[in-house]
């Protein structure tokens, strides 16, 4: 079977881990190089961007993309994970919020802020994933992370539940956001559903079930990385770039990360501006024969 190289948009099912999805695609194509950008919790559903082959080297460009979610928050209970997958460890009578109460809290949460990752997460502490410590009943101090809540939209609510859509920056835990919303409403709460609907410009509306993957559903690297600044190289520089040669600063007005492509829109490499030139960060090399 020939090498497969590109991206799949997968609509992850509940109770599948992100690793389950990667493993399934790896088996289908007999390809060891399969990865994903942005882990989804097993109870969560929705968009998982999966890379395969040389495209896995581009995951660093996807990790920083904003994401959009739809979630339902249940008031009156608390779990160790902030979601329905663990037993309720605390209950309190619900103070049913009004629509005005909810919208006021939502408004207060818009913008840059700090968020402490939950103990039940894949964040590492001294080499161990936090959820391994949590399973042992161990809680450790976690440094707060800088996040941005771009928007919060109320979709529905009852006396003890709130369904909302949110657009957030990289690293935002919606489970923690749900707990924060509950706290600001003088309640406790946990998520009963979570669905990721967007990653950058990718939409779950364009995603497929993992069992439907096939080569004709593959998104090529140029289209998948369309959000990046690009520099189109002539034949001479395309060959140089395929060997990781640095590019001069006048190749692009960008002073960040760029995508080097040839005149046929073949993706060659990811470059980062550094010390007056663009240095090769990752070789994607759709030519397929060089070593970077």
N, C-alpha and C positions, 0 to 999 in steps of 0.2 A: 504493500500500500504506500502511495506517495506521501511525502510530508505535507501536513496540513498546517497552515499559518494564517492566523487572523483572530477574530473575536466572535463569540456567540452571546446573544442577549437571552438569558434564561429567566423564566418566571418560576422561581423556586417554590416548591410545595411546602406546606407545613410539615414539620417533623423530619425533613431532610436537613442535614447540616450542609454548610457551604462546601465542606470537604467531600461530602457524599456526591455532590454535583460534579466536582472536579474529578473525582475518582471514576464516576460513570462515564464522563466524556473521554477520559484517558483510556478506559477499556474499549470504548467504541472505536476509537481511532488508533489504538495501539501506540499511543504517544505519551511519553513520560513527562514532557514539558507542557503542563497544563496548570494554569493559575487563575486567580480571580482578584477583583478589586473591591474591597469593602465587604467584610464578613457580615452575613445575616444570621441572627440567632435561629436556632432550630424551630421555634414556635412562629417565627416571622415568615411571611411570604413576600413574593415580589421580585424585583429586578436584581439579578446578579450578572455582572459583566465578566464573562469567562474568556481568558486568552489561551491560545494554544500554539505550540511551536515557537518560532522566533518572536512572535507577538508578546510572549510572556515578559520580554525585556522592557516592554512599554508600560507595564503596570505602574511604574513609578509616576507616570504622567497622569494616570487615572485616579490615583489614591487621593489627590487633593481636591477632586471635584466636589461641588455641592451636591446634596441629596435631598429628595423629597419623600415624605412618608405620610401615610394615613394611619392613625392609631385610635384605639378606643381605651379610655381610662375608666376603670371601675373604682368608685369611691367607697370608703368604709372598711378597707382591709389593706394589709401590707404583707408582702412576701420578701424573702431574702434577696431574690433576684429582680424584684420590681415588675415581674410579669406573672402570668398564670401557671408557669411551669413548676412552681414550688408551692408548698403548702402555706396557707395564711398563718403568719406568726403573730399578728396583732389585728384586733378589730375595734372599731369605734363607731358610735352612731353617726350616720351621715347628716351633715348640715347641707341640705340641698341648695345649690347655688342658683341664682337667677341668671338669665342671659347677660344682663349688665355686669354681674359679678365676674362671669367668665371672661367677657370681652375686656374688662378692666385688667384682669390678671394677664391675659394674652398681650395686651399693649405694654405691660410692665416688663415683659420678657423679651421684647424685640431688641436686637442689637448685640454688640460684643459683650461677652461675659466669661466667667470662670465656671468650669464644671468638673466635679470630682468623679472619675470613672467608678462604676460600681464594682464591688468585690467579685460578683459573678460576671467576669469578663475575661477576655484573652490578653489583657494588658499584663506585662511581665513585672514581677517584683523579685529582684535578686535571682533572676534566672528561672523563676517559677511563674506560671500563669496564675493570675489572681483567683480564678475559679477553683483551681486545685487547693489553694489555701482555704477558700470559703467552704469547700466540702469537708475540711477538717475542723471547721468552726473557728478558724483563725481570721482575724481582721487586722489589717495593717493600714498605716497612714498612706494615702495616695496623693501625689501632687495634683493640684487642680490644673486643668488644661484650658487654653484659650479657645473659645468657640464663638460662633455667631449664629443667632437665630434670626434669619432674614424675614420670615413671616410665620404667622399662626392664624389659621382660619377655622372658625367653628363650623362644623358640618351638621352636628345633631347633639342633643343632650336630653337626658331624663333626670329624674330626681337623684339618681345615683350613678350616672355614667355620662361621659363626655367623649364625643368623637370629633377629632380635629385633623387638619392637614397642616404640615409644617415643612418649610424649606430651610435647611440648616447647612452649616459648614462641615467640613471634614472633622471627624473625631467626636461628633455630638452623639450622646446616648439618649435615645428617645425614651427609654425606660426611666432614666434619671429625670428627664424633662417632665414626664408624666407625674413622677413623685413630687417634683417642684410645683407643678400646677396644683396638685391636690393640697400641698402644704399651704400655698398662698390662698387657697379657698378654705383654710382652717379645717382640712380633712386629711386623711391618709388615702393612698390609692395605689393601684398597680394596673399594668396594661393587660387587657384580655385579647387584643389583636394588634398586629403591627404589619403593615404592608409598605414596602418600598416601591414607589411609583416612578422615580427618576434618579438617574446618576448623571450629572452634567446635562448634556443634551439628549442622552439616551432615555427612552421611555419604555415602561413595562408594556405599553400597548403594542410595541414592536417585538416583544419577547415571545419565546416559544417554550414549551415543556421540554425538559431535558431528554425525554424519550423521543423527541422529534428532531433531534440534531442530525444534520447531514451536511455535506460539503456545500450544497447550494444555499444553505442558510448562513453560511459563514460571511462575516463582514470583513472586507479587506482592510489592511492597516491604514491606507491613505484615508479611506472614508471614516474609519473608527476614530482616527486621530485628527479629524477635520477641525476640532476646536483649537488646535495648536498653531502658533506662528510657524510659517514654513519658509524655507528658502529653496528655490529650484536651481539645481546645479547643472552646468554644462557637462559634456561627457568626460572631460579631463578631470574636473573637480569631483564628479560623481565617483570616478575610480579611486581618487585619493580618499574621499570620505568613506568609501567601502573598506578602506584599510585603516580607518581611524585617524587620518591626518587632520590636524587642527585647521579650522577655517578662519580667515581674517575677519576682523570686526566689521568691515564694510560690506560683508555679505548680507547683513540684515540690520534693520534699525532697532531690533529687539535687544534688550540687555538682560535677557532671562534665558529660558529654555526654548529651543527651536527644533523643528523637524526638518532634516535634510532629505530632499527628494530629487529624483532625476526628472528629465523632461517628459517621461512616460508615467509620471506619478508613482514610481516605485519608491517605497520608503527605504532610505539607506541607513540613517542613524539619528539618534537624539543627541543634540549638542547643548552645552551649557556655557553661557558667557562667563569668562573668568580671566582676569589679568590682561584685558585688552584683546582677547581673541575667543573664539568658540572652540571649546575642547569637547572631544567625544565622550559622552556620558554612557550611552548604550548603543551598540551596533545592532540594528534590526536586520538590515541587509536583505531585502527582498530578492537580491540577486541569488542569495542562497548558498554561495560557494566559499565565501571568505570567512575569516576566523573571528572577527570582532563581535 
